[in-house]
Amino acid sequence: MINKLKKEDVKKRWLDGYFKMIKYFETYDGEWEKHHILPVSIFPEFEKNPDNITKIPYKAHFLCHYFLFKMFNNFKNKSKMAFDFNQIKEEKLIQMEI
């Protein structure tokens, strides 16, 4: 999966942080959400690939989307990640009843 993202126009430091976070939670056993490692809006062919899905805690899911937003340089992909990040931000605010 990392090689697919490395081929994109991304900032390496955010890419490295993103994969470190995903790797860190590989054995997480608490409450979790499903997260597509390769964003479906950019890589639709990986939507149903089981290797592209991981389980991460709620707060880490929010941070993953922030990392994805910061990672991309290409305007089209950055716009997609901005939309995804704002969607998850709204969901989290509603869940927290703020």
GIPE-V413741 format. One record per backbone hydrogen bond with DSSP energy under -1.0 kcal/mol. NH is the residue of the N-H (numbers start at 0). CO is the residue of the C=O. If there is no record, write none. Layout:
nh=NH co=CO
nh=NH co=CO
This chain:
nh=4 co=0
nh=5 co=1
nh=6 co=2
nh=7 co=4
nh=9 co=7
nh=10 co=70
nh=14 co=10
nh=15 co=11
nh=16 co=12
nh=17 co=13
nh=18 co=14
nh=19 co=15
nh=20 co=16
nh=21 co=17
nh=22 co=18
nh=23 co=19
nh=24 co=20
nh=25 co=22
nh=27 co=24
nh=32 co=55
nh=34 co=53
nh=36 co=51
nh=41 co=38
nh=42 co=38
nh=45 co=42
nh=46 co=43
nh=51 co=48
nh=52 co=49
nh=53 co=34
nh=55 co=32
nh=60 co=56
nh=61 co=57
nh=62 co=58
nh=63 co=59
nh=64 co=60
nh=65 co=61
nh=66 co=62
nh=67 co=63
nh=68 co=64
nh=69 co=65
nh=70 co=66
nh=71 co=67
nh=72 co=8
nh=77 co=73
nh=78 co=74
nh=79 co=75
nh=80 co=76
nh=81 co=77
nh=82 co=78
nh=83 co=79
nh=84 co=80
nh=85 co=81
nh=86 co=82
nh=87 co=83
nh=88 co=84
nh=89 co=85
nh=90 co=86
nh=91 co=87
nh=92 co=88
nh=93 co=89
nh=94 co=90
nh=95 co=91
nh=97 co=92
